[in-house]
Amino acid sequence: MKLRKIGFLLFILILAVSMGACSIETGVDTGTKAAAGDENKNLSIEAIGEGYPLTIKDFVGYETVLDKKPERTAVLSGTSLNIWYDLGGKSICTSNISKNIKLLAEHKDEIINIPSVGATYSIDMEKVIEYKPDLVIAQEGTQGEQAKKLRDMGFKVIVSRIKSYDDVMAAYRVFGKILNSEEAAEKRISEIENKRQELVSKLPQQKTSVIILYLTSKSLAVKLDNSIAGDVSNILGLKNIASDLPPDTIGSETTPLDIEYIVEKNPDYILVTSMISSNETAKKTMEEQFAASPAWKGVRAVSEGRVIYLPQEYFLFNSGPYYGEAIEYVARSIYPEVYGEVKDWYEK
């Protein structure tokens, strides 16, 4: 009886310690994780609360409490910057703005002249700190390490991941709440959603397959469904023949190129995305690769001219407010008889 009592007390003690550890892990404090198991999940961004104080649960599972509307925000990536300015926000500094980002026309000059703190993938931490931001919006992956360091130093940091259509919608809603611009956010969301619905409603019944190539100055790989082009393909009901292939690494949006596999699956279209100096250079480089390798002759999409080069302003960087245009570009490229020719619509 005595042993049972001792065993029971030990069980209660262990349970209490476990619950205490769990409560520490899930505490809602700047820089704490939202849940112990969230580390490997792709979370959507969320604003918890009606008005201030707001708790922002970001894409990597961290929760940040904002007591009031931030006055000195540092938005460190282009897509987030575009959405932030679309809702009336300002940024005290940012990373280098690529010429291939499609910036909002009404804010383009202002955004280009925001002080730079270095390249997106290598921001200057000291410069960021000098600006004394009361909120930092960093980019998942490329700025993850810097985000953690800033958070550890006491800065309020939100990690943003804006790749898919759903990511764009979530970012608009959260940024709208932070900026007290919820009406403007819902208006933009409605515009993008109406465009998506309009395009999807006209889709032909035929099944169309694609492979999405990813060209850089050093390599050629294949994009998966968690890429921008993969997401747009899913929206348009296109079958990405690489969907079931394993990623390079956990969470990666690419898989190694396997021409034999592409020949075997024989997709109807090849979509080419790129991270290279320009859209024109990407097309020239890819055409040279097609011509240099006899293996590509076995892919009918190549021999029959069904290769579509996707503009970097839509598919290298998420186009944010222009996501509807990204969908339309692919729709027009594959089904011109339904949507009209790309050349009659797309402005470089």
Protein Blocks (a to p, Z undefined) as FASTA:
>chain_A
ZZmmmmmmmmmmmmmmmmmmmmmmmpccehiafbfklmmpccddddededjadddddfko
pacddfbdcfbdcdfbfklmmmmmmnopacfbdcdddfkbccdfklmmmmmmpccebjfk
lccfklmmmnopabdcddehjlmmmmmmmmmnopacdddddfblmlmmmmmmmmmmmnop
mmmmmmmmmmmmmmmmmmmmmpcfbdcddddddddfkbccdddfkbmklmmmmmnopacf
klmpccfbehiabdcddfklmmmnopabdcdddddfblklmmmmmmmmmmmpmklmmpmk
lmnopaccddfklmmpcgkjmmmmmmmmmmmmmmmmlnopfklmpcZZ
